[in-house]
Structure formats: C-alpha cells, structure tokens
Amino acid sequence: EAMEIEMDIADALMKNRWTRMLVRIYYVKIKNNPIKLARLMGVKIGKNCRINGDPYKIFGSEPWLISLGNHVQVTSGAAFLSHEGAIWVAKGIKPELEKYDKFLPIKVGNNVMLGTGCLIMPGITIGDNVIIAARSVVTKDVPSNTIVGGVPARPISNMEQFLTKAEVGLVETKYMTALQKKEFLMKHKSEWFE
C-alpha cells in the first residue's frame, strides 16, 4: 500500500505544478529528505547516497533519465542537463524540427563526489571512484578512478594520487560541532589563526 501511495505521488508530481510545489516543500524543507523526493521524481538512486540541495533544481526536467550508483554525493548547486536545449537554434533554421526534442541519459557510477556547482551534460557516463571538481562542466565521459576539473572538465589527477595526498594532514573532527572543530583546530593548528 505504501508503494501505491508513492506511485500516486509520483504521478501527481508530473501533472500538477501546485502538487509539485507542496511535495517539494515537504521533502526538502520539512522532512529534509531530498533522496526520497528525487526517487519520487524518477531518479534512480543507489544506496548510501547524499543530495545536498533541491532535487528539482539539480535533476532538471527529465529526472527519470538520470541514475546514480551507490555512495554518490551530489553537492549544492550541482546540475544534470539531460536534454539538448540548443536545439532551439536548429528549430529557427529548420522549422520542420519544431516538433522535436533531443534527450540523452546520464549515468553516475559508484563512489562519486560531484562538486559544488558542477554541470553534467546530456549523455555523460561517469565511472566509479570519481571526483568532479567544483564548478566543472562535464562534456565527456569520465573513466573510473579519475579526478576531473575545469570548463570543460579535464583529468587533473587520479584516485591513487588523491589518496596519497588526502591522508596527509587528516584531523579527526567529523562528528564535532562547528564550535568544537574551531576549538580543536585552534589548539592543534594555532598557526592557522595568527
């Protein structure tokens, strides 16, 4: 019965803009569960994922063309574009194209972090163990174990190099409050506060 209710909500999301708005407010602002809302919208999402932001802004107008593997983090401002909007220009040149659109699916592998403000273009496949740097525009497929950045995104490192650098200077502050972190860092890294 719960599955039927979810399907009813998903259908309503497609049909009524007021229902979309209320469901969006409920899941993003009240329940703080953007994963649930993204799934209701049609995004395929694996286990242990995190979405920091509003799924309507992140996954765009064709969320059912987007799939995320396991342990994927989508940070704030990231966006998926699963349609070719520039077809508008082609329609201006060839009016017979007016009734057509162009769509391509986007697939994200396992253990991926999509940095703040990155843009994933139509038809992109992102492999496993990948980091997409903040503000990057991904226009080509990204192979596994790669770190990409820039506009357009290009390989800037690999996972082996990243892990070597990342392990230097780690501090155990993950479950501290902001104030506890500040106090810890002031005690152990006082030079940062001079």
PyMOL commands that set and color helices and strands:
alter all, ss='L'
color gray80, all
select helices_A, chain A and resi 2-15+17-30+34-41+55-59+63-65+87-93+95-97+159-166+178-188+190-193
alter helices_A, ss='H'
color red, helices_A
select strands_A, chain A and resi 44-45+50-51+66-68+72-74+79-80+106-108+112-114+119-120+125-126+130-132+137-138+146-149+154-158
alter strands_A, ss='S'
color yellow, strands_A
deselect
rebuild
show_as cartoon
